[in-house]
Amino acid sequence: MSEARDIAVVTGGASGIGAEISRHLLDAGYEVVSLSLAKPDFTHTRLHSVEANLFDAKATAEAARDIAARYEVSHFVHNAGVIRPASIADTSVDDVQALTQLHIGAAVTLTQAFLPAMKAAGLGRIVLISSRGALGLANRTAYGATKAGLIGLARSWSLELAPTGITVNVVAPGPIGGTDMFHGIIPKGDPREQGLAAAIPVKRLGRADDVARAVLFFSDRANSFVTGQTLYVCGGSSVGTLVI
């Protein structure tokens, strides 16, 4: 079990994969701060909530300052994400800029706010949630580019921060069933859901707890020799061809 002073900030921690990550961290003894548009629909004595719109750079900076002033953050999990699928012909620059702020800009702003406490403690764990889509999927210009950007951030940051005791890693999920993001692409009950599961080498869709367990691995204080890495939690779909 983690020590009581392990404080993890989870963006998008109120629902979907983020909520599952938050629950797993709480079960492991962490104190968790959910940074989302809304409060989580579950409670815990070690769960706190900060509401902010991470599409808004100013609101993100204000939330970052607020959290850093109140908590000595040791763990940061940047999970918040949106797809906004579109063909290249229909992709808008506004969508590219919006997802750049949400996926990359927010990661930079929040990490900068939390680094002083991590460096002072000589320990920090940063986990960025990318996507199997970073390897390429049709109709994912804005999403694929910005999720791939998180992998670049982690590789650069890991080199800068390794001497300070801070690790930076990436979890890249494949299709995760039962989430609003997934069903925003494939509605519940759509036959494509079964077809997609059949196309994945392990013959099933992912679950939110599959992702949460990977985050716990990278978050563990004992795993200090793993940094700059990307773990695809995708049932083998990153090895072959996947069409959604």
N, C-alpha and C positions, 0 to 999 in steps of 0.2 A: 504493500500500500504506500502511496506517495505521502510525503510529509505535508503537514497542514499548511505550510507556507507556500506550497505550489498553487499559484493562482493562474488560471487559464482564461484567456479571452477567446471566445468563439464567435466569429461573425456569422450571421444567419443562424444563430444558435436556438432560435425559437421554434423552428419547424423542420420537417424533413430530415435530411442527413445531418444538418447542424444540431438538431434536437437530440438525435441519437448519439452524436459525438459528445454532447453535453452530458447526457445521462451516463455514458460510459466513463467519462472523466469523474463525474460525481461519485459513481460506484467505486472508483479507484482511489477516492479520498481527496481529490482536487477541490479547490474552491473555483467556481466557474462564474464568469461574467458573460452573459449573452448580449451581443451587440447586434440588434436587429431592428426592423421596422416596428415590430410589436413585441409584447412580452410573451415569454413561453407560456404554453397552456398547461404546464406542470410546475410544481413547486418543490423546493428542497431548502433545507436550512443553510446550505452552502451555495445556493444559486442566486445570483443577482442579475438585474436586467438594466440595460441602457438602451433607449430607443433612439435611432438615428437613421437617416436616409443616406446610405453610402454612395448613392449616385451624385450626391451634393458634396463637392469638395470642402466647402466651408463647414457644413454640418459634420462631416467626417473629422475634420481637424478639431472642432470643438469637442466632439465625443472623445477623441484621442487624448486631449488635454485633461478632460474630466476624469477619465479612467486612470490615467497615469498619476493624477494628483491624489486619487483615493486608494489605489491598489499598487502594490509592488509586483507587477506582472512578471511571471517567470515563463509562461507558455502562451504562445499566440497561434491560434488556428484560424486561418483565413479561408472560410468555407463559403461565404456568400457568393452567389452566382446567378446569372440569368443567361438564357440561350439567345433569344431573338433570331430565330432561323430565317434565312433569306438566301436566294440565289445571288451570285455576284452582281447580276444585272439589277437586282432589286435592293441590294444592300445600301443603306444610307450612311453617309459620313457621320450623321448624328448618332446612329447606333454604334458605330465603331468608337466614337468618342465616349459615349455613355458607358460601354462595357470596358473601355480602357480605364476609366475612372473607377468603376466598381471593382474590377478584378486586379488591376495593377496600381492605380493611384491610391486606392484605399490601403492596399498592402504596404505601400511605401510610407504613407502618412502614419499609419498605426504602428508599424515597426519602428519608425524613428522615435515615436513617443515612448515606446516600451523598452528601447535599448538601454537607456541609462540605468534602469533598475536591474536589468539582466547583467549588464557589465559589472555593476557594483557587487552583485551576488556571485559573479564568476560562473554563472550558469544560465542558460536560456534554451528554449526549444521553440523553434518556429516551424510550423507545418502549413504549407500552402496547398489548397485543394485545386488541382488542375482538372484534366479530363482526358480520357482516351481520345476524345475529339481533337486534342492538340496534335495528334499524328495525322489528322486529315479526315474530314467527312464532308460530303457535299452539303451545300446550303448552310455552312457554318463560318462564313468569312469573319464576322466580328467575334464570335465566340471562340473559334479555333485559334485565331491570331492572339487574342488576349490570354487565353488559357495556356497557349504555348509560351507566351511571355512570362508567365509565372515560373516556368521551368528555367528560363534564362535568369530570372531574378534569384532563384534558389542557388543556382550554380555560382553566380557572382558573389552573393552574400555569404555563402558557405566559406569561400576562400578568405573573405575579409574578416569574418567573425570567428573562425575556428580557433585562433589563439586566445580568444576571450572566454572560451567555454560555452559558446552558443552554437548550436547546430541548426541547420536549415535544410529541410527536406520537403518533398512533394508527394502527395497521394493523388493518383489520377484514376478516378473511377470510370468504369464502363457503364452500360445502362443499368440504372438502379430503379427497380420497380417500386410502385407504391408511393412515389414522391410526386409533388405537384409539378416539378420540372419535367419528369418523365411523361406524366399524363397530359402535360401541355403540348407534347408532340404526338403521343399515341394515347387517345382517350381510353378510359377503362372499358374493357370488354371488346375493344377493337381486335379483330383477328390478327393484325400485325404484331400484337404483343406475343402471341404464341410462336409466330414465325420468327420473330427476333430471338426469342429464347432458344429456339431450335438451331439458329445460326451461330450461337455462342458455343465454343468448344465444350464447356462444362454443362451445356444444355439447360441452363436456367438463367434468369435475370439476377442481377445482384440485389442485395438487400442493404439497407442503411447500416446495419450492424457489421457488415463486411468492411465497410469503409471505416467505421468507428474503431474497429480493432487495429487497423493499420495505423490510424492516427495515434492510438495508445502506444504502439511500438515505438514510433518516432518520438513520442513525448516522454518516454521513460528516462529518468535521470541516468540509469545504468547504460543507456545506449549512446554513449558519448563518442564512439568511434565510427558512427554512421552520419555522414553529412554530405550535402550536395546531391542526394540521390532522388530518383523518381520511382515510386512503386505503383505499377499499374494494377489496380484492383478491378479486373475486367473479365474474369473467367476465361482468359486466353484470347480475347478478341483483339488485343493489341498485336498479336502475332499474325493474325490473318485478316481477312477482309470482312468488314461489318457495314451493313447498310441499314439505316433507320428511316 
